[in-house]
Amino acid sequence: MVELGKVKKRKCNDCSEYFEETQGKMTILPDENKLIWHFYCKKCLRSWRKRGLQNEGLSNIEINEIIKREYP
Ligand SMILES: [Zn+2]
């Protein structure tokens, strides 16, 4: 957590840019034997989700609909 001006911002663990908390999500990731909270921006969450859905073999149309619903 870093304070930039008056608004507290969090650093995205993936793209390393700073975002307000509402522009992303805290996510728990297992790290060895403990769970660690990381912040990810919506853009990175979307592209992760997209890759996951592509691996499941969904079409681009289906993927776009799911992503629109989950990350409006
Ligand atoms: Zn990011």
N, CA, C, O and the ligand as a Tripos MOL2 file, in Angstrom:
@<TRIPOS>MOLECULE
protein
  289   287    73     0     0
PROTEIN
NO_CHARGES

@<TRIPOS>ATOM
      1 N           0.8510   -1.2010    0.0000 N.3       1 MET1
      2 CA          0.0000    0.0000    0.0000 C.3       1 MET1
      3 C           0.8800    1.2410    0.0000 C.2       1 MET1
      4 O           1.7530    1.4050    0.8520 O.2       1 MET1
      5 N           0.6350    2.0930   -0.9560 N.am      2 VAL2
      6 CA          1.4300    3.3170   -1.0740 C.3       2 VAL2
      7 C           0.4670    4.4860   -1.1790 C.2       2 VAL2
      8 O          -0.5650    4.3990   -1.8440 O.2       2 VAL2
      9 N           0.8090    5.5620   -0.5270 N.am      3 GLU3
     10 CA         -0.0500    6.7350   -0.6240 C.3       3 GLU3
     11 C           0.4700    7.6780   -1.6980 C.2       3 GLU3
     12 O           1.5920    8.1790   -1.6180 O.2       3 GLU3
     13 N          -0.3510    7.9050   -2.6850 N.am      4 LEU4
     14 CA         -0.0030    8.8620   -3.7250 C.3       4 LEU4
     15 C          -1.0180    9.9860   -3.6240 C.2       4 LEU4
     16 O          -2.1900    9.7990   -3.9510 O.2       4 LEU4
     17 N          -0.5790   11.1420   -3.1780 N.am      5 GLY5
     18 CA         -1.5210   12.2280   -2.9660 C.3       5 GLY5
     19 C          -2.4600   11.8600   -1.8380 C.2       5 GLY5
     20 O          -2.0190   11.3480   -0.8090 O.2       5 GLY5
     21 N          -3.7540   12.1130   -2.0140 N.am      6 LYS6
     22 CA         -4.7100   11.8390   -0.9490 C.3       6 LYS6
     23 C          -5.3440   10.4740   -1.0850 C.2       6 LYS6
     24 O          -5.8800    9.9360   -0.1170 O.2       6 LYS6
     25 N          -5.2900    9.9140   -2.2680 N.am      7 VAL7
     26 CA         -5.9740    8.6530   -2.5090 C.3       7 VAL7
     27 C          -5.0010    7.5060   -2.2890 C.2       7 VAL7
     28 O          -3.9020    7.4870   -2.8430 O.2       7 VAL7
     29 N          -5.4230    6.5570   -1.4740 N.am      8 LYS8
     30 CA         -4.5790    5.3880   -1.2720 C.3       8 LYS8
     31 C          -4.6930    4.4740   -2.4840 C.2       8 LYS8
     32 O          -5.7840    4.1520   -2.9550 O.2       8 LYS8
     33 N          -3.5330    4.0710   -2.9640 N.am      9 LYS9
     34 CA         -3.5510    3.2180   -4.1450 C.3       9 LYS9
     35 C          -2.7890    1.9410   -3.8620 C.2       9 LYS9
     36 O          -1.9020    1.8830   -3.0110 O.2       9 LYS9
     37 N          -3.1660    0.9380   -4.5990 N.am     10 ARG10
     38 CA         -2.4900   -0.3410   -4.4780 C.3      10 ARG10
     39 C          -1.7650   -0.6550   -5.7660 C.2      10 ARG10
     40 O          -2.1760   -0.2580   -6.8560 O.2      10 ARG10
     41 N          -0.6810   -1.3750   -5.6060 N.am     11 LYS11
     42 CA          0.1230   -1.7370   -6.7650 C.3      11 LYS11
     43 C          -0.3390   -3.0890   -7.2880 C.2      11 LYS11
     44 O          -0.4490   -4.0600   -6.5390 O.2      11 LYS11
     45 N          -0.6030   -3.1300   -8.5720 N.am     12 CYS12
     46 CA         -0.9810   -4.3970   -9.1890 C.3      12 CYS12
     47 C           0.2240   -5.3200   -9.1860 C.2      12 CYS12
     48 O           1.3240   -4.9270   -9.5730 O.2      12 CYS12
     49 N           0.0040   -6.5460   -8.7470 N.am     13 ASN13
     50 CA          1.1010   -7.4930   -8.6350 C.3      13 ASN13
     51 C           1.5850   -7.9780  -10.0020 C.2      13 ASN13
     52 O           2.6430   -8.5980  -10.1050 O.2      13 ASN13
     53 N           0.8270   -7.7020  -11.0240 N.am     14 ASP14
     54 CA          1.1770   -8.1970  -12.3540 C.3      14 ASP14
     55 C           1.8120   -7.1020  -13.2160 C.2      14 ASP14
     56 O           2.9440   -7.2570  -13.6750 O.2      14 ASP14
     57 N           1.0960   -6.0040  -13.4380 N.am     15 CYS15
     58 CA          1.6240   -4.9650  -14.3220 C.3      15 CYS15
     59 C           2.3800   -3.8800  -13.5580 C.2      15 CYS15
     60 O           2.9620   -2.9870  -14.1740 O.2      15 CYS15
     61 N           2.3790   -3.9460  -12.2080 N.am     16 SER16
     62 CA          3.1410   -3.0250  -11.3550 C.3      16 SER16
     63 C           2.7050   -1.5700  -11.4570 C.2      16 SER16
     64 O           3.4650   -0.6660  -11.1060 O.2      16 SER16
     65 N           1.5010   -1.3410  -11.9290 N.am     17 GLU17
     66 CA          0.9790    0.0290  -11.9260 C.3      17 GLU17
     67 C           0.1100    0.2240  -10.6900 C.2      17 GLU17
     68 O          -0.3140   -0.7440  -10.0600 O.2      17 GLU17
     69 N          -0.1480    1.4770  -10.3510 N.am     18 TYR18
     70 CA         -0.9440    1.7750   -9.1560 C.3      18 TYR18
     71 C          -2.3840    2.0650   -9.5230 C.2      18 TYR18
     72 O          -2.6770    2.7660  -10.4910 O.2      18 TYR18
     73 N          -3.2830    1.4980   -8.7110 N.am     19 PHE19
     74 CA         -4.7100    1.6630   -8.9560 C.3      19 PHE19
     75 C          -5.4200    1.9210   -7.6460 C.2      19 PHE19
     76 O          -4.9500    1.5290   -6.5780 O.2      19 PHE19
     77 N          -6.5750    2.5950   -7.7440 N.am     20 GLU20
     78 CA         -7.4350    2.6810   -6.5700 C.3      20 GLU20
     79 C          -8.0310    1.3010   -6.3340 C.2      20 GLU20
     80 O          -8.1670    0.4830   -7.2440 O.2      20 GLU20
     81 N          -8.3830    1.0790   -5.0570 N.am     21 GLU21
     82 CA         -8.8180   -0.2690   -4.7080 C.3      21 GLU21
     83 C         -10.0450   -0.7230   -5.4920 C.2      21 GLU21
     84 O         -10.2260   -1.9150   -5.7420 O.2      21 GLU21
     85 N         -10.8860    0.2350   -5.8770 N.am     22 THR22
     86 CA        -12.0950   -0.1320   -6.6050 C.3      22 THR22
     87 C         -11.7980   -0.5540   -8.0420 C.2      22 THR22
     88 O         -12.6640   -1.1100   -8.7170 O.2      22 THR22
     89 N         -10.5920   -0.2970   -8.5060 N.am     23 GLN23
     90 CA        -10.2560   -0.6280   -9.8960 C.3      23 GLN23
     91 C          -9.6430   -2.0140  -10.0200 C.2      23 GLN23
     92 O          -9.1400   -2.3920  -11.0780 O.2      23 GLN23
     93 N          -9.6900   -2.7570   -8.9350 N.am     24 GLY24
     94 CA         -9.1280   -4.0970   -8.9930 C.3      24 GLY24
     95 C          -9.6550   -4.9370   -7.8690 C.2      24 GLY24
     96 O         -10.7090   -4.6370   -7.3090 O.2      24 GLY24
     97 N          -8.9350   -5.9930   -7.5250 N.am     25 LYS25
     98 CA         -9.4360   -6.9120   -6.5230 C.3      25 LYS25
     99 C          -8.2720   -7.5230   -5.7650 C.2      25 LYS25
    100 O          -7.2220   -7.8060   -6.3410 O.2      25 LYS25
    101 N          -8.4670   -7.7250   -4.4570 N.am     26 MET26
    102 CA         -7.4910   -8.4660   -3.6740 C.3      26 MET26
    103 C          -7.7390   -9.9510   -3.9180 C.2      26 MET26
    104 O          -8.8780  -10.4180   -3.8860 O.2      26 MET26
    105 N          -6.6730  -10.6730   -4.1570 N.am     27 THR27
    106 CA         -6.7960  -12.0880   -4.4770 C.3      27 THR27
    107 C          -5.8250  -12.8730   -3.6070 C.2      27 THR27
    108 O          -4.6840  -12.4580   -3.4010 O.2      27 THR27
    109 N          -6.2820  -14.0000   -3.1040 N.am     28 ILE28
    110 CA         -5.3960  -14.8340   -2.2880 C.3      28 ILE28
    111 C          -4.6590  -15.8180   -3.1980 C.2      28 ILE28
    112 O          -5.2620  -16.5340   -3.9980 O.2      28 ILE28
    113 N          -3.3630  -15.8240   -3.0490 N.am     29 LEU29
    114 CA         -2.5750  -16.7900   -3.7980 C.3      29 LEU29
    115 C          -1.7740  -17.6390   -2.8200 C.2      29 LEU29
    116 O          -1.1690  -17.1090   -1.8880 O.2      29 LEU29
    117 N          -1.7670  -18.9360   -3.0250 N.am     30 PRO30
    118 CA         -0.9410  -19.7810   -2.1740 C.3      30 PRO30
    119 C           0.5320  -19.5810   -2.5140 C.2      30 PRO30
    120 O           0.9200  -19.6030   -3.6820 O.2      30 PRO30
    121 N           1.3410  -19.3880   -1.4850 N.am     31 ASP31
    122 CA          2.7680  -19.2100   -1.7000 C.3      31 ASP31
    123 C           3.4930  -20.1440   -0.7370 C.2      31 ASP31
    124 O           3.5350  -19.8870    0.4660 O.2      31 ASP31
    125 N           4.0500  -21.2040   -1.2510 N.am     32 GLU32
    126 CA          4.6230  -22.2570   -0.4180 C.3      32 GLU32
    127 C           3.5840  -22.7150    0.5910 C.2      32 GLU32
    128 O           2.5660  -23.2790    0.1890 O.2      32 GLU32
    129 N           3.7940  -22.4990    1.8760 N.am     33 ASN33
    130 CA          2.8400  -23.0330    2.8460 C.3      33 ASN33
    131 C           1.8830  -22.0000    3.3930 C.2      33 ASN33
    132 O           1.0870  -22.2970    4.2830 O.2      33 ASN33
    133 N           1.9540  -20.7830    2.8650 N.am     34 LYS34
    134 CA          1.0290  -19.7820    3.3880 C.3      34 LYS34
    135 C           0.2610  -19.1150    2.2630 C.2      34 LYS34
    136 O           0.6070  -19.2240    1.0870 O.2      34 LYS34
    137 N          -0.7910  -18.4240    2.6630 N.am     35 LEU35
    138 CA         -1.6040  -17.7160    1.6880 C.3      35 LEU35
    139 C          -1.2450  -16.2420    1.7390 C.2      35 LEU35
    140 O          -1.1430  -15.6500    2.8130 O.2      35 LEU35
    141 N          -1.0570  -15.6650    0.5750 N.am     36 ILE36
    142 CA         -0.6690  -14.2610    0.5100 C.3      36 ILE36
    143 C          -1.6910  -13.4940   -0.3160 C.2      36 ILE36
    144 O          -2.1390  -13.9400   -1.3720 O.2      36 ILE36
    145 N          -2.0400  -12.3200    0.2070 N.am     37 TRP37
    146 CA         -2.9670  -11.4540   -0.5250 C.3      37 TRP37
    147 C          -2.1970  -10.6040   -1.5270 C.2      37 TRP37
    148 O          -1.1830   -9.9850   -1.2030 O.2      37 TRP37
    149 N          -2.7070  -10.5940   -2.7480 N.am     38 HIS38
    150 CA         -2.1240   -9.7280   -3.7700 C.3      38 HIS38
    151 C          -3.2320   -8.9040   -4.3960 C.2      38 HIS38
    152 O          -4.3840   -9.3310   -4.4670 O.2      38 HIS38
    153 N          -2.8640   -7.7270   -4.8440 N.am     39 PHE39
    154 CA         -3.8210   -6.8860   -5.5450 C.3      39 PHE39
    155 C          -3.5880   -6.9980   -7.0490 C.2      39 PHE39
    156 O          -2.4550   -6.9370   -7.5260 O.2      39 PHE39
    157 N          -4.6770   -7.1610   -7.7750 N.am     40 TYR40
    158 CA         -4.5920   -7.1730   -9.2350 C.3      40 TYR40
    159 C          -5.6060   -6.2110   -9.8160 C.2      40 TYR40
    160 O          -6.7410   -6.1340   -9.3430 O.2      40 TYR40
    161 N          -5.2030   -5.4790  -10.8370 N.am     41 CYS41
    162 CA         -6.1270   -4.5540  -11.4750 C.3      41 CYS41
    163 C          -7.0910   -5.3300  -12.3750 C.2      41 CYS41
    164 O          -6.8450   -6.4820  -12.7310 O.2      41 CYS41
    165 N          -8.1880   -4.6700  -12.7280 N.am     42 LYS42
    166 CA         -9.2000   -5.3450  -13.5430 C.3      42 LYS42
    167 C          -8.6510   -5.8160  -14.8800 C.2      42 LYS42
    168 O          -9.0320   -6.8710  -15.3850 O.2      42 LYS42
    169 N          -7.7580   -5.0260  -15.4400 N.am     43 LYS43
    170 CA         -7.2170   -5.3730  -16.7530 C.3      43 LYS43
    171 C          -6.4670   -6.7130  -16.6900 C.2      43 LYS43
    172 O          -6.6230   -7.5730  -17.5570 O.2      43 LYS43
    173 N          -5.6540   -6.8620  -15.6440 N.am     44 CYS44
    174 CA         -4.8890   -8.1040  -15.5180 C.3      44 CYS44
    175 C          -5.8000   -9.2710  -15.1520 C.2      44 CYS44
    176 O          -5.6050  -10.3870  -15.6330 O.2      44 CYS44
    177 N          -6.8040   -9.0140  -14.2930 N.am     45 LEU45
    178 CA         -7.7500  -10.0690  -13.9480 C.3      45 LEU45
    179 C          -8.4660  -10.5620  -15.1910 C.2      45 LEU45
    180 O          -8.6410  -11.7640  -15.3910 O.2      45 LEU45
    181 N          -8.8810   -9.6030  -16.0310 N.am     46 ARG46
    182 CA         -9.5750   -9.9660  -17.2660 C.3      46 ARG46
    183 C          -8.6980  -10.8100  -18.1690 C.2      46 ARG46
    184 O          -9.1530  -11.8160  -18.7140 O.2      46 ARG46
    185 N          -7.4430  -10.4100  -18.3320 N.am     47 SER47
    186 CA         -6.6110  -11.1510  -19.2810 C.3      47 SER47
    187 C          -6.2700  -12.5450  -18.7280 C.2      47 SER47
    188 O          -6.0970  -13.4920  -19.4960 O.2      47 SER47
    189 N          -6.1760  -12.6660  -17.3990 N.am     48 TRP48
    190 CA         -5.9840  -13.9910  -16.8040 C.3      48 TRP48
    191 C          -7.1690  -14.8930  -17.0660 C.2      48 TRP48
    192 O          -7.0410  -16.0380  -17.5010 O.2      48 TRP48
    193 N          -8.3480  -14.3170  -16.7780 N.am     49 ARG49
    194 CA         -9.5840  -15.0680  -16.9370 C.3      49 ARG49
    195 C          -9.7190  -15.5180  -18.3870 C.2      49 ARG49
    196 O         -10.1330  -16.6400  -18.6750 O.2      49 ARG49
    197 N          -9.3580  -14.6140  -19.2890 N.am     50 LYS50
    198 CA         -9.4600  -14.9080  -20.7080 C.3      50 LYS50
    199 C          -8.5650  -16.0920  -21.0810 C.2      50 LYS50
    200 O          -8.9820  -17.0000  -21.8000 O.2      50 LYS50
    201 N          -7.3450  -16.0650  -20.5860 N.am     51 ARG51
    202 CA         -6.4360  -17.1820  -20.8770 C.3      51 ARG51
    203 C          -6.9810  -18.4890  -20.3210 C.2      51 ARG51
    204 O          -6.9000  -19.5340  -20.9670 O.2      51 ARG51
    205 N          -7.5420  -18.4190  -19.1040 N.am     52 GLY52
    206 CA         -8.1090  -19.6210  -18.4830 C.3      52 GLY52
    207 C          -9.2410  -20.1940  -19.3240 C.2      52 GLY52
    208 O          -9.3340  -21.4040  -19.5300 O.2      52 GLY52
    209 N         -10.1070  -19.2900  -19.8090 N.am     53 LEU53
    210 CA        -11.2530  -19.7310  -20.5970 C.3      53 LEU53
    211 C         -10.8060  -20.2670  -21.9480 C.2      53 LEU53
    212 O         -11.3910  -21.2160  -22.4700 O.2      53 LEU53
    213 N          -9.7780  -19.6640  -22.5090 N.am     54 GLN54
    214 CA         -9.2430  -20.1670  -23.7790 C.3      54 GLN54
    215 C          -8.7220  -21.5870  -23.5990 C.2      54 GLN54
    216 O          -8.8790  -22.4330  -24.4790 O.2      54 GLN54
    217 N          -8.0920  -21.8400  -22.4370 N.am     55 ASN55
    218 CA         -7.5910  -23.1890  -22.1680 C.3      55 ASN55
    219 C          -8.7160  -24.1990  -22.0330 C.2      55 ASN55
    220 O          -8.5400  -25.3890  -22.2980 O.2      55 ASN55
    221 N          -9.8910  -23.7000  -21.6120 N.am     56 GLU56
    222 CA        -11.0340  -24.5970  -21.4930 C.3      56 GLU56
    223 C         -11.6990  -24.8440  -22.8420 C.2      56 GLU56
    224 O         -12.6220  -25.6520  -22.9460 O.2      56 GLU56
    225 N         -11.2300  -24.1460  -23.8710 N.am     57 GLY57
    226 CA        -11.7250  -24.3880  -25.2140 C.3      57 GLY57
    227 C         -12.9740  -23.6100  -25.5870 C.2      57 GLY57
    228 O         -13.6690  -23.9750  -26.5340 O.2      57 GLY57
    229 N         -13.2690  -22.5410  -24.8550 N.am     58 LEU58
    230 CA        -14.4400  -21.7360  -25.1870 C.3      58 LEU58
    231 C         -14.1590  -20.8410  -26.4000 C.2      58 LEU58
    232 O         -13.0140  -20.4800  -26.6740 O.2      58 LEU58
    233 N         -15.2220  -20.4960  -27.1120 N.am     59 SER59
    234 CA        -15.0660  -19.6130  -28.2670 C.3      59 SER59
    235 C         -14.8830  -18.1740  -27.7880 C.2      59 SER59
    236 O         -15.2120  -17.8460  -26.6490 O.2      59 SER59
    237 N         -14.3580  -17.3220  -28.6620 N.am     60 ASN60
    238 CA        -14.1450  -15.9220  -28.2960 C.3      60 ASN60
    239 C         -15.4310  -15.2260  -27.8980 C.2      60 ASN60
    240 O         -15.4360  -14.3790  -27.0040 O.2      60 ASN60
    241 N         -16.5300  -15.5860  -28.5660 N.am     61 ILE61
    242 CA        -17.8150  -14.9600  -28.2470 C.3      61 ILE61
    243 C         -18.2250  -15.3280  -26.8290 C.2      61 ILE61
    244 O         -18.6380  -14.4670  -26.0530 O.2      61 ILE61
    245 N         -18.1100  -16.6100  -26.4920 N.am     62 GLU62
    246 CA        -18.4580  -17.0470  -25.1310 C.3      62 GLU62
    247 C         -17.5500  -16.3870  -24.1030 C.2      62 GLU62
    248 O         -18.0070  -15.9430  -23.0500 O.2      62 GLU62
    249 N         -16.2740  -16.3270  -24.4150 N.am     63 ILE63
    250 CA        -15.3040  -15.7230  -23.4970 C.3      63 ILE63
    251 C         -15.6540  -14.2680  -23.2400 C.2      63 ILE63
    252 O         -15.6730  -13.8300  -22.0890 O.2      63 ILE63
    253 N         -15.9300  -13.5180  -24.2910 N.am     64 ASN64
    254 CA        -16.2490  -12.0970  -24.1220 C.3      64 ASN64
    255 C         -17.5000  -11.9030  -23.2760 C.2      64 ASN64
    256 O         -17.5750  -10.9660  -22.4810 O.2      64 ASN64
    257 N         -18.4800  -12.7820  -23.4430 N.am     65 GLU65
    258 CA        -19.7010  -12.6500  -22.6440 C.3      65 GLU65
    259 C         -19.4290  -12.9180  -21.1750 C.2      65 GLU65
    260 O         -19.9340  -12.2060  -20.3080 O.2      65 GLU65
    261 N         -18.6340  -13.9380  -20.8920 N.am     66 ILE66
    262 CA        -18.3120  -14.2640  -19.5000 C.3      66 ILE66
    263 C         -17.5230  -13.1290  -18.8640 C.2      66 ILE66
    264 O         -17.7970  -12.7430  -17.7270 O.2      66 ILE66
    265 N         -16.5590  -12.6000  -19.5780 N.am     67 ILE67
    266 CA        -15.7240  -11.5370  -19.0180 C.3      67 ILE67
    267 C         -16.5310  -10.2610  -18.7880 C.2      67 ILE67
    268 O         -16.3380   -9.5640  -17.7920 O.2      67 ILE67
    269 N         -17.4280   -9.9690  -19.7110 N.am     68 LYS68
    270 CA        -18.2710   -8.7830  -19.5350 C.3      68 LYS68
    271 C         -19.1230   -8.9140  -18.2830 C.2      68 LYS68
    272 O         -19.3560   -7.9360  -17.5730 O.2      68 LYS68
    273 N         -19.5880  -10.1380  -18.0170 N.am     69 ARG69
    274 CA        -20.4470  -10.3800  -16.8600 C.3      69 ARG69
    275 C         -19.6430  -10.3250  -15.5610 C.2      69 ARG69
    276 O         -20.0950   -9.7610  -14.5650 O.2      69 ARG69
    277 N         -18.4580  -10.9090  -15.5830 N.am     70 GLU70
    278 CA        -17.6780  -11.0020  -14.3470 C.3      70 GLU70
    279 C         -16.8870   -9.7470  -14.0230 C.2      70 GLU70
    280 O         -16.6870   -9.4230  -12.8530 O.2      70 GLU70
    281 N         -16.4380   -9.0450  -15.0450 N.am     71 TYR71
    282 CA        -15.6370   -7.8210  -14.8340 C.3      71 TYR71
    283 C         -16.2100   -6.6800  -15.6450 C.2      71 TYR71
    284 O         -15.6160   -6.2510  -16.6340 O.2      71 TYR71
    285 N         -17.3670   -6.1850  -15.2270 N.am     72 PRO72
    286 CA        -18.0210   -5.1270  -16.0180 C.3      72 PRO72
    287 C         -17.2190   -3.8250  -15.9940 C.2      72 PRO72
    288 O         -17.6250   -2.8370  -16.6060 O.2      72 PRO72
    289 ZN         -2.4150   -4.9690  -13.5820 Zn       73 ZN73
@<TRIPOS>BOND
     1     1     2 1
     2     2     3 1
     3     3     4 2
     4     3     5 am
     5     5     6 1
     6     6     7 1
     7     7     8 2
     8     7     9 am
     9     9    10 1
    10    10    11 1
    11    11    12 2
    12    11    13 am
    13    13    14 1
    14    14    15 1
    15    15    16 2
    16    15    17 am
    17    17    18 1
    18    18    19 1
    19    19    20 2
    20    19    21 am
    21    21    22 1
    22    22    23 1
    23    23    24 2
    24    23    25 am
    25    25    26 1
    26    26    27 1
    27    27    28 2
    28    27    29 am
    29    29    30 1
    30    30    31 1
    31    31    32 2
    32    31    33 am
    33    33    34 1
    34    34    35 1
    35    35    36 2
    36    35    37 am
    37    37    38 1
    38    38    39 1
    39    39    40 2
    40    39    41 am
    41    41    42 1
    42    42    43 1
    43    43    44 2
    44    43    45 am
    45    45    46 1
    46    46    47 1
    47    47    48 2
    48    47    49 am
    49    49    50 1
    50    50    51 1
    51    51    52 2
    52    51    53 am
    53    53    54 1
    54    54    55 1
    55    55    56 2
    56    55    57 am
    57    57    58 1
    58    58    59 1
    59    59    60 2
    60    59    61 am
    61    61    62 1
    62    62    63 1
    63    63    64 2
    64    63    65 am
    65    65    66 1
    66    66    67 1
    67    67    68 2
    68    67    69 am
    69    69    70 1
    70    70    71 1
    71    71    72 2
    72    71    73 am
    73    73    74 1
    74    74    75 1
    75    75    76 2
    76    75    77 am
    77    77    78 1
    78    78    79 1
    79    79    80 2
    80    79    81 am
    81    81    82 1
    82    82    83 1
    83    83    84 2
    84    83    85 am
    85    85    86 1
    86    86    87 1
    87    87    88 2
    88    87    89 am
    89    89    90 1
    90    90    91 1
    91    91    92 2
    92    91    93 am
    93    93    94 1
    94    94    95 1
    95    95    96 2
    96    95    97 am
    97    97    98 1
    98    98    99 1
    99    99   100 2
   100    99   101 am
   101   101   102 1
   102   102   103 1
   103   103   104 2
   104   103   105 am
   105   105   106 1
   106   106   107 1
   107   107   108 2
   108   107   109 am
   109   109   110 1
   110   110   111 1
   111   111   112 2
   112   111   113 am
   113   113   114 1
   114   114   115 1
   115   115   116 2
   116   115   117 am
   117   117   118 1
   118   118   119 1
   119   119   120 2
   120   119   121 am
   121   121   122 1
   122   122   123 1
   123   123   124 2
   124   123   125 am
   125   125   126 1
   126   126   127 1
   127   127   128 2
   128   127   129 am
   129   129   130 1
   130   130   131 1
   131   131   132 2
   132   131   133 am
   133   133   134 1
   134   134   135 1
   135   135   136 2
   136   135   137 am
   137   137   138 1
   138   138   139 1
   139   139   140 2
   140   139   141 am
   141   141   142 1
   142   142   143 1
   143   143   144 2
   144   143   145 am
   145   145   146 1
   146   146   147 1
   147   147   148 2
   148   147   149 am
   149   149   150 1
   150   150   151 1
   151   151   152 2
   152   151   153 am
   153   153   154 1
   154   154   155 1
   155   155   156 2
   156   155   157 am
   157   157   158 1
   158   158   159 1
   159   159   160 2
   160   159   161 am
   161   161   162 1
   162   162   163 1
   163   163   164 2
   164   163   165 am
   165   165   166 1
   166   166   167 1
   167   167   168 2
   168   167   169 am
   169   169   170 1
   170   170   171 1
   171   171   172 2
   172   171   173 am
   173   173   174 1
   174   174   175 1
   175   175   176 2
   176   175   177 am
   177   177   178 1
   178   178   179 1
   179   179   180 2
   180   179   181 am
   181   181   182 1
   182   182   183 1
   183   183   184 2
   184   183   185 am
   185   185   186 1
   186   186   187 1
   187   187   188 2
   188   187   189 am
   189   189   190 1
   190   190   191 1
   191   191   192 2
   192   191   193 am
   193   193   194 1
   194   194   195 1
   195   195   196 2
   196   195   197 am
   197   197   198 1
   198   198   199 1
   199   199   200 2
   200   199   201 am
   201   201   202 1
   202   202   203 1
   203   203   204 2
   204   203   205 am
   205   205   206 1
   206   206   207 1
   207   207   208 2
   208   207   209 am
   209   209   210 1
   210   210   211 1
   211   211   212 2
   212   211   213 am
   213   213   214 1
   214   214   215 1
   215   215   216 2
   216   215   217 am
   217   217   218 1
   218   218   219 1
   219   219   220 2
   220   219   221 am
   221   221   222 1
   222   222   223 1
   223   223   224 2
   224   223   225 am
   225   225   226 1
   226   226   227 1
   227   227   228 2
   228   227   229 am
   229   229   230 1
   230   230   231 1
   231   231   232 2
   232   231   233 am
   233   233   234 1
   234   234   235 1
   235   235   236 2
   236   235   237 am
   237   237   238 1
   238   238   239 1
   239   239   240 2
   240   239   241 am
   241   241   242 1
   242   242   243 1
   243   243   244 2
   244   243   245 am
   245   245   246 1
   246   246   247 1
   247   247   248 2
   248   247   249 am
   249   249   250 1
   250   250   251 1
   251   251   252 2
   252   251   253 am
   253   253   254 1
   254   254   255 1
   255   255   256 2
   256   255   257 am
   257   257   258 1
   258   258   259 1
   259   259   260 2
   260   259   261 am
   261   261   262 1
   262   262   263 1
   263   263   264 2
   264   263   265 am
   265   265   266 1
   266   266   267 1
   267   267   268 2
   268   267   269 am
   269   269   270 1
   270   270   271 1
   271   271   272 2
   272   271   273 am
   273   273   274 1
   274   274   275 1
   275   275   276 2
   276   275   277 am
   277   277   278 1
   278   278   279 1
   279   279   280 2
   280   279   281 am
   281   281   282 1
   282   282   283 1
   283   283   284 2
   284   283   285 am
   285   285   286 1
   286   286   287 1
   287   287   288 2
@<TRIPOS>SUBSTRUCTURE
     1 MET1         2 RESIDUE 1 A MET
     2 VAL2         6 RESIDUE 1 A VAL
     3 GLU3        10 RESIDUE 1 A GLU
     4 LEU4        14 RESIDUE 1 A LEU
     5 GLY5        18 RESIDUE 1 A GLY
     6 LYS6        22 RESIDUE 1 A LYS
     7 VAL7        26 RESIDUE 1 A VAL
     8 LYS8        30 RESIDUE 1 A LYS
     9 LYS9        34 RESIDUE 1 A LYS
    10 ARG10       38 RESIDUE 1 A ARG
    11 LYS11       42 RESIDUE 1 A LYS
    12 CYS12       46 RESIDUE 1 A CYS
    13 ASN13       50 RESIDUE 1 A ASN
    14 ASP14       54 RESIDUE 1 A ASP
    15 CYS15       58 RESIDUE 1 A CYS
    16 SER16       62 RESIDUE 1 A SER
    17 GLU17       66 RESIDUE 1 A GLU
    18 TYR18       70 RESIDUE 1 A TYR
    19 PHE19       74 RESIDUE 1 A PHE
    20 GLU20       78 RESIDUE 1 A GLU
    21 GLU21       82 RESIDUE 1 A GLU
    22 THR22       86 RESIDUE 1 A THR
    23 GLN23       90 RESIDUE 1 A GLN
    24 GLY24       94 RESIDUE 1 A GLY
    25 LYS25       98 RESIDUE 1 A LYS
    26 MET26      102 RESIDUE 1 A MET
    27 THR27      106 RESIDUE 1 A THR
    28 ILE28      110 RESIDUE 1 A ILE
    29 LEU29      114 RESIDUE 1 A LEU
    30 PRO30      118 RESIDUE 1 A PRO
    31 ASP31      122 RESIDUE 1 A ASP
    32 GLU32      126 RESIDUE 1 A GLU
    33 ASN33      130 RESIDUE 1 A ASN
    34 LYS34      134 RESIDUE 1 A LYS
    35 LEU35      138 RESIDUE 1 A LEU
    36 ILE36      142 RESIDUE 1 A ILE
    37 TRP37      146 RESIDUE 1 A TRP
    38 HIS38      150 RESIDUE 1 A HIS
    39 PHE39      154 RESIDUE 1 A PHE
    40 TYR40      158 RESIDUE 1 A TYR
    41 CYS41      162 RESIDUE 1 A CYS
    42 LYS42      166 RESIDUE 1 A LYS
    43 LYS43      170 RESIDUE 1 A LYS
    44 CYS44      174 RESIDUE 1 A CYS
    45 LEU45      178 RESIDUE 1 A LEU
    46 ARG46      182 RESIDUE 1 A ARG
    47 SER47      186 RESIDUE 1 A SER
    48 TRP48      190 RESIDUE 1 A TRP
    49 ARG49      194 RESIDUE 1 A ARG
    50 LYS50      198 RESIDUE 1 A LYS
    51 ARG51      202 RESIDUE 1 A ARG
    52 GLY52      206 RESIDUE 1 A GLY
    53 LEU53      210 RESIDUE 1 A LEU
    54 GLN54      214 RESIDUE 1 A GLN
    55 ASN55      218 RESIDUE 1 A ASN
    56 GLU56      222 RESIDUE 1 A GLU
    57 GLY57      226 RESIDUE 1 A GLY
    58 LEU58      230 RESIDUE 1 A LEU
    59 SER59      234 RESIDUE 1 A SER
    60 ASN60      238 RESIDUE 1 A ASN
    61 ILE61      242 RESIDUE 1 A ILE
    62 GLU62      246 RESIDUE 1 A GLU
    63 ILE63      250 RESIDUE 1 A ILE
    64 ASN64      254 RESIDUE 1 A ASN
    65 GLU65      258 RESIDUE 1 A GLU
    66 ILE66      262 RESIDUE 1 A ILE
    67 ILE67      266 RESIDUE 1 A ILE
    68 LYS68      270 RESIDUE 1 A LYS
    69 ARG69      274 RESIDUE 1 A ARG
    70 GLU70      278 RESIDUE 1 A GLU
    71 TYR71      282 RESIDUE 1 A TYR
    72 PRO72      286 RESIDUE 1 A PRO
    73 ZN73       289 GROUP 0 **** ****
